[in-house]
Amino acid sequence: MTDPGQQSSFPEPPDGLLKAPQNRVLAHMDDPQAVTAALEALASAGFDRDDMHVLCGPKGAERLDVSGRDHGLKGRVYRLVERISDEREQLLGLEQHLNSGGLALTVPADDDAKGSVARIVGSHGGHDMAHFAKGHWERLGS
């Protein structure tokens, strides 16, 4: 699905990726050109492009570190806690999507902005979207 040359132009997330994102919308995407278009549309709507991040393909899944192994003891503990929560379903789905060549886009969005982000990203092919806030998450879109 992804073109390795296209991936380098996407903004990568900061190191870490251990905790669930907070006040962010996470969307699965399938087409690098659609991600680029979504980034441009979001920036035009006033969202901070420097704070939007993209994970691409198997390398993105590796950075996600679903086992927590690459983050040491702290990482394994976080992932263990996630196993008993419903976040685990989201994490595993994202890992599978990335390993099959998909992309993931995260955009900063509080409760007031999450609907706008979901509409913009959804219009560019975003799916399996969720909004993560402090202490909870919710699915967005249909």
LONUSE-138074 format. One record per residue: residue in three letters; x, y, z of N, C-alpha, C, O in turn. Coordinates in steps of 0.2 Angstrom, whole numbers. Layout:
N
ALA;X;Y;Z;X;Y;Z;X;Y;Z;X;Y;Z
...
END
This chain:
142
MET;4;-6;0;0;0;0;4;6;0;3;11;-4
THR;10;6;4;13;12;5;19;12;0;22;7;-2
ASP;21;18;-2;27;19;-6;33;22;-2;32;27;1
PRO;39;18;-1;44;20;3;46;27;2;48;30;7
GLY;46;29;-4;49;36;-6;44;41;-3;46;47;-1
GLN;37;40;-3;32;44;0;33;45;8;32;50;10
GLN;35;39;11;34;39;18;39;44;21;37;47;26
SER;45;46;18;50;50;21;47;57;22;50;61;25
SER;42;59;18;39;66;18;34;67;23;32;73;24
PHE;32;62;27;27;62;32;30;64;38;36;62;40
PRO;27;68;42;29;70;49;29;64;54;23;61;55
GLU;35;62;56;35;56;61;33;58;68;35;63;70
PRO;30;53;72;29;55;79;35;55;83;40;52;81
PRO;35;58;88;41;58;93;42;52;95;38;47;95
ASP;48;51;98;50;44;101;45;43;106;43;47;109
GLY;45;37;108;41;35;113;35;30;111;36;24;110
LEU;29;33;110;23;30;107;21;24;112;18;19;110
LEU;23;25;118;21;20;123;14;21;126;10;16;127
LYS;12;27;128;6;28;131;1;30;125;3;32;120
ALA;-6;29;126;-11;31;122;-10;38;121;-9;42;125
PRO;-12;40;114;-11;48;113;-17;51;117;-22;48;119
GLN;-15;57;119;-20;61;123;-22;67;119;-18;71;117
ASN;-29;68;119;-32;74;115;-30;73;108;-27;78;105
ARG;-30;68;105;-28;66;98;-34;62;95;-37;58;98
VAL;-34;63;88;-38;58;84;-33;54;80;-28;56;78
LEU;-35;48;80;-31;43;77;-35;40;71;-41;38;73
ALA;-32;40;65;-36;37;60;-31;32;56;-25;33;55
HIS;-34;26;54;-31;22;49;-32;25;42;-37;27;40
MET;-27;24;38;-27;27;31;-24;22;27;-20;18;29
ASP;-26;22;20;-23;17;16;-19;19;10;-15;15;7
ASP;-19;26;9;-16;28;3;-12;34;4;-14;39;7
PRO;-5;34;3;-1;40;5;-3;46;2;-2;52;5
GLN;-6;46;-4;-8;53;-7;-14;56;-3;-15;62;-2
ALA;-18;51;-1;-24;53;3;-22;56;10;-24;61;13
VAL;-16;53;13;-13;56;19;-11;63;18;-12;68;22
THR;-7;64;12;-5;71;11;-10;76;10;-10;81;12
ALA;-16;74;6;-21;78;5;-25;80;12;-27;85;13
ALA;-25;75;16;-28;76;23;-24;80;27;-27;85;30
LEU;-17;80;27;-13;84;31;-14;91;28;-14;96;32
GLU;-14;92;22;-15;99;19;-22;102;21;-22;108;23
ALA;-27;98;20;-34;100;22;-34;102;30;-37;107;31
LEU;-31;98;34;-31;100;41;-27;106;42;-29;110;46
ALA;-22;107;39;-18;113;40;-21;119;38;-21;124;41
SER;-25;118;32;-29;124;30;-35;126;34;-37;131;35
ALA;-37;121;38;-43;122;43;-40;124;50;-44;125;54
GLY;-33;125;50;-31;128;56;-27;124;61;-25;126;66
PHE;-27;117;59;-24;112;64;-16;113;63;-14;114;57
ASP;-12;112;68;-5;113;68;-2;107;64;-1;101;67
ARG;1;108;58;4;102;54;10;100;58;11;94;57
ASP;13;104;62;19;101;65;18;96;71;22;93;73
ASP;12;96;73;9;92;78;5;86;75;2;82;79
MET;5;85;69;2;79;66;7;74;64;13;76;62
HIS;6;68;65;11;63;64;8;57;60;2;55;60
VAL;12;53;57;11;48;53;15;42;54;21;43;54
LEU;12;36;55;16;30;55;15;26;48;9;26;46
CYS;20;23;46;19;20;39;21;13;39;27;11;41
GLY;17;8;37;19;1;36;22;-2;42;21;0;48
PRO;26;-8;40;29;-12;45;34;-8;50;34;-9;56
LYS;37;-3;47;42;1;51;38;5;56;40;6;62
GLY;32;7;54;28;11;59;25;6;65;25;8;70
ALA;24;0;63;22;-5;68;27;-7;72;26;-8;78
GLU;33;-7;70;39;-8;74;40;-2;79;41;-4;85
ARG;39;4;77;39;10;81;34;10;87;35;12;92
LEU;28;7;85;22;6;89;24;2;95;22;3;101
ASP;28;-4;94;30;-8;99;25;-11;104;24;-9;110
VAL;20;-15;101;15;-17;104;16;-22;110;13;-22;115
SER;22;-25;110;24;-29;115;27;-25;121;27;-27;127
GLY;29;-19;120;33;-15;125;40;-17;126;43;-14;130
ARG;42;-22;123;49;-25;123;54;-20;122;59;-19;126
ASP;53;-15;117;58;-11;115;59;-5;120;63;0;119
HIS;54;-4;124;54;1;129;56;-1;136;55;2;141
GLY;59;-7;137;61;-10;143;55;-12;148;50;-13;146
LEU;57;-12;154;52;-14;159;46;-10;159;40;-12;160
LYS;47;-3;159;41;2;159;37;0;153;31;0;154
GLY;39;-1;147;35;-3;142;31;-9;142;25;-9;141
ARG;34;-14;145;31;-20;146;25;-19;151;20;-22;150
VAL;26;-15;156;21;-14;161;15;-10;158;10;-12;159
TYR;17;-5;154;11;-1;151;7;-6;147;1;-6;147
ARG;11;-10;143;7;-15;138;3;-20;142;-2;-22;140
LEU;6;-22;148;2;-27;152;-5;-24;154;-10;-27;154
VAL;-4;-17;157;-10;-14;159;-15;-13;153;-21;-14;154
GLU;-13;-12;147;-17;-11;141;-21;-18;140;-26;-17;137
ARG;-18;-23;141;-21;-30;140;-27;-31;143;-32;-34;141
ILE;-28;-27;149;-34;-28;153;-39;-22;151;-45;-22;154
SER;-37;-18;147;-42;-12;145;-44;-13;138;-42;-18;134
ASP;-49;-9;136;-51;-9;129;-47;-6;124;-48;-6;118
GLU;-41;-3;126;-37;0;122;-33;-5;118;-30;-4;113
ARG;-32;-11;121;-28;-16;118;-31;-18;111;-27;-19;106
GLU;-38;-18;110;-41;-19;104;-38;-14;99;-37;-16;93
GLN;-38;-8;101;-36;-2;96;-29;-3;94;-27;-3;88
LEU;-25;-5;99;-17;-6;98;-16;-12;93;-12;-11;88
LEU;-19;-17;94;-18;-23;90;-21;-22;83;-18;-24;78
GLY;-27;-18;82;-29;-17;76;-25;-12;72;-24;-13;66
LEU;-22;-7;75;-17;-3;72;-11;-7;70;-8;-5;64
GLU;-8;-11;74;-2;-15;72;-4;-19;66;1;-19;61
GLN;-9;-22;66;-11;-26;60;-12;-22;54;-9;-24;48
HIS;-15;-16;54;-16;-12;49;-9;-9;46;-8;-9;40
LEU;-4;-8;50;2;-5;48;6;-11;45;9;-10;40
ASN;6;-17;48;10;-23;46;7;-25;39;11;-28;35
SER;1;-23;37;-1;-25;30;0;-19;25;-3;-19;20
GLY;4;-14;27;6;-9;23;2;-2;24;3;2;20
GLY;-3;-2;29;-7;4;30;-3;10;33;3;9;35
LEU;-6;15;34;-4;21;37;-8;23;43;-14;21;43
ALA;-5;27;48;-9;29;53;-8;37;54;-2;39;54
LEU;-13;41;55;-12;48;56;-15;50;62;-20;48;64
THR;-11;54;66;-14;56;72;-14;64;72;-9;67;69
VAL;-19;67;75;-20;74;74;-22;77;81;-26;74;84
PRO;-19;82;83;-21;85;90;-28;87;89;-30;91;85
ALA;-32;85;94;-39;88;94;-42;86;101;-42;81;104
ASP;-45;92;104;-49;91;110;-56;89;109;-57;88;103
ASP;-60;89;114;-67;87;113;-71;91;108;-75;89;104
ASP;-69;98;108;-72;102;103;-70;101;96;-74;103;91
ALA;-64;99;95;-61;99;88;-62;92;85;-61;91;79
LYS;-63;87;89;-63;80;86;-68;79;81;-66;75;76
GLY;-73;82;81;-78;81;75;-76;83;69;-76;80;63
SER;-73;89;69;-70;93;63;-64;88;60;-64;87;54
VAL;-60;86;64;-54;82;62;-57;75;59;-55;74;53
ALA;-62;72;62;-65;66;59;-68;67;52;-67;63;48
ARG;-71;73;52;-75;74;45;-69;75;40;-70;73;34
ILE;-64;79;41;-59;81;36;-55;74;35;-54;73;29
VAL;-53;71;40;-49;65;38;-53;59;35;-51;56;30
GLY;-60;59;37;-64;54;34;-66;55;27;-66;51;23
SER;-66;62;25;-67;64;18;-61;62;14;-61;62;7
HIS;-55;60;17;-49;58;13;-48;51;14;-42;49;13
GLY;-53;47;16;-52;40;16;-50;37;23;-49;31;24
GLY;-50;42;28;-48;39;35;-54;35;38;-59;36;36
HIS;-52;29;41;-57;25;44;-54;22;50;-48;23;52
ASP;-58;18;54;-57;16;60;-54;21;65;-49;20;68
MET;-57;27;65;-55;33;69;-57;32;76;-62;30;78
ALA;-53;35;80;-54;36;87;-52;42;90;-47;45;88
HIS;-55;45;95;-53;50;99;-50;48;106;-54;45;109
PHE;-44;50;107;-41;48;114;-41;54;118;-38;60;116
ALA;-44;54;124;-44;60;129;-41;57;135;-39;51;136
LYS;-41;61;140;-38;59;147;-42;53;150;-48;55;152
GLY;-40;47;150;-43;42;154;-48;38;150;-51;33;152
HIS;-50;40;143;-55;37;139;-53;38;132;-50;42;130
TRP;-57;34;128;-56;35;121;-63;33;118;-67;30;121
GLU;-65;35;112;-71;34;109;-70;33;101;-66;37;98
ARG;-74;29;98;-74;28;91;-77;34;88;-82;37;90
LEU;-75;36;82;-77;41;78;-79;39;71;-77;34;69
GLY;-84;42;68;-87;40;62;-91;34;62;-93;32;67
SER;-92;31;56;-97;26;55;-93;19;55;-96;14;55
END
